[in-house]
Each structure stands twice: as C-alpha cells, then as structure tokens.
Amino acid sequence: MTVKKPTPDWSPTSGDVLRDQVAAYDAMRERCPVAYSDLLGWSLFRHGDVMRALNDPETFSNVISSRRAVPNGMDPPEHSEYRRIIELYFQPERMEAFEPECRAIAVELVQALLERDAVELMEQLAHPFAVRVQCGFLGWPAFMHQPLHHWILKGHGATAAQDRAAMADLAREFEGYVDAMLQARRAAGDQASDDVTTSLMRQEAWGRQLELGEIVSILRNWTAGEIGTISTAVGILAHYLAVCPELQQRLRDEPLLLPAAIDEMLRLHGPLVENRRVTTREVEIGGRKIAAGERISLNWIAANRDGRVFADPAEFRLDRDPATNLLYGAGIHVCPGAPLARLELRLVMEELLGRTASIDPMPGAPATRAVYPVSGFAVLPLRLRLTTVFETR
Ligand code: HEM
C-alpha cells in the first residue's frame, strides 16, 4: 500500500522564508503551528509542542538515519553511555583550563579589527573565532583552520540541497582529518600532546577503548555543533548590540550581566534553526495526525519566541526564567557543549565591548541575512570605535 504524502503547508526555502527567517517562523507558529513541508516533514513551531517532543524520546526518536551519529542520532540506552563520556569533556575544570587560550584568540582577532575603519564582522571575527577556538579546544594545528571552515560551508550547501552524496563525501573528508590527527598522536606515543583529541583516543566506553568510527562521529558532531552555531551567534550578538546602543553601553559598564544577556539575545534570534526527530508511532499534535515513521523538525527559533511562554516575546528582558529558554535545547539531548559555547561567547563579547567605545551599523551597508539552514547574518558590515584608555588584563 502506498502512503499518500501530506499536502505541503509551506516551503522552508521559499523567498518569503529566506528573506527573514525569524519573521517567517513567527508567522508559521501563529498561522500553522504544526506544518508539513516536503523538505523537512512536520515542523513544530510552538514551545509546548517542541517540549512535548523533547520530553518523549520514545515517541520522537533521534535515530533519523541509518548513518551512525554519536550521540545525537541515538536513543537510550545506547545514547546514555555516550552522553556520560561526552559530558566529561565539558566539565568546569576543562573549561577553566581552556579559558586563557580561548581569551587569547578573542583578543588577537578583536585587536586586528580595531586596526580597520570598516569591518565585515562575519569574515573577520565570527568565522575565524569559531574555527580557531574549535581547533584550540581539540588540540588541532593551525593548518586545519581553513579546511574546517570550508568543510562547514560545504555542509551547509549539502544540507540545503539535501544532497546525500555530498554529505557522504563530507563525512569521508572529516574522517580523513581525524585519522591524521590520531595517527600523529599514536606515532608520538607517550609524548603525544595532552589534549582533548588524545584523551578521546584513550577514552573507554562499554569497557573498551573507543573505535575510530566512534571518535570520528563524536568529533564531527562537536565540530559541526561548534563552528556553525558559534559563528552565527557572534554575528547575531554583534548585530543586536550595534542596533541597540543603550544595551551595548549597559553591558560595557556592567559586564557581569553578559552571560544572561547573551542567552536572552540569542533567545530573540536563535543561531540554530532546527533539529530532527522521527515518530515511532502515530501521534496527534496541534490537531494534526502524524503517522509513525514521519520526519519531525523542532524549530528552535519560533519556539523560543512563543508568546504563550514568554511575556512580550520580542522584548529583551533579563528577568525571564532561564529554564524556559530553548537555546541549548532540553531533555536528554540538551547541548553538552553549552558550557564551552557560553565561555566562548562571553569572552569574545567581553573583548569586543571592552576594547571599543562603540559598535555601530555601517552607514549605507546593511547586513545581509543568512539563508536556511543557517540563521543570523551572511554579511555584517560594522563600524567600531576604539576606546581611548585600554584596560589591561
Ligand atoms: C551557540 C552555540 C550552540 C547552540 C545554540 C547549540 C544548540 C544545541 C541544541 C539546541 C541541541 C539539542 C539538539 C536536539 O535536541 O536535537 C544541541 C545538541 C548538541 N550540541 Fe550544541 N549548541 C551550541 C554549541 C555546541 C558546542 C560548542 C558543541 C561541542 C563542542 C556542541 C555539541 C552538541 C552535541 C554533540 C549535541 C547532541 C547532544 C545529544 O544528542 O545528546 N554544541 N546543541
């Protein structure tokens, strides 16, 4: 029996959506909160519906493809053991140890911006910051910056086109990088650098050492998780502050507000559009019947601006309940890298605000929005004015 495909309610790559993704997802949340599209299957736009999926992993499974993805393509109990070891790498002691290197990267890149009259923030800060921090965190050499940057860009293209062959090529490319990094460490034996990649190589799970395929998959998900979202987040934050000079000055004067302010700015404009699930049984959500085996897309951007949960959802407010913010997800797949992401974003914003007197939009050069699957900005021209007295750290 052939199952009839539902009639599409929208197209995630239509001109209207790509022109302004935040506005389009807001509109979908109100007009058609559970919507079918050929590209994504069923998209959930409301906070309550997204939470329902997050809290019911038995019905909304993460095993969305036959390709093994550690840990995000897994359900319990397999997922739980991998989560246990992955979380070891984002503990406070690891973050504390990495902070000086992460700050040094932020300082160097922000300092270089201040030597220019006009800045294109994505190219000159957001992308290099994300790539350099990820390489630093993993202990990978500087010659990997460019290949990783291009690998992420090619990944966005393949996702947008749903090009399976290109995705398989990219998986092989990444495996080659990891293999080279592991070989260098094996060759160095006891002299191998004491870094995250060496630790993973020696990591035990299930009472044995991790295999190459497992390490590749873990590192691929960390790298894709970090580089895409961090660079997008840096652009969103810089843009928000450039168009809100009062908040910009307040955060310059009171940097201790930065962690909460960053989470709230990124609630208003999410850096990650969506994540996937697949139904294991028939369900009814928002009055729509969804069959078993259907693709589900959780739209973080729309859910995090849902007025049913956030009073005055489009307002920046520091008095919200942080537990409702879905920036890093919720439930068993909640982002394990959130401590690293928060560290990176705080440091880069501290340096950007601390070393400038003002950050302004560039007159006559509006920002260009990024298009699905990327959120935020593709091009972000800004004008930075230098502080006259430098605070030494
Ligand atoms: C601003 C930056 C980031 C944002 C907004 C973000 C957001 C998220 C969200 C919403 C999820 C949940 C996905 C789901 O439920 O399907 C997630 C999962 C994940 N994130 Fe992040 N993330 C960020 C940075 C990072 C970093 C820095 C890493 C690692 C270096 C990372 C690694 C992961 C991994 C491995 C998962 C899958 C967890 C699992 O399935 O158990 N992310 N992230």
Boltz pocket constraint, residues with backbone or C-beta under 6 A from the ligand:
constraints:
  - pocket:
      binder: B
      contacts: [[A, 70], [A, 71], [A, 72], [A, 73], [A, 74], [A, 83], [A, 218], [A, 221], [A, 222], [A, 223], [A, 225], [A, 226], [A, 229], [A, 230], [A, 233], [A, 271], [A, 272], [A, 275], [A, 276], [A, 300], [A, 326], [A, 327], [A, 328], [A, 329], [A, 330], [A, 332], [A, 333], [A, 334], [A, 335], [A, 336], [A, 337], [A, 338], [A, 340], [A, 341]]
      max_distance: 6.0
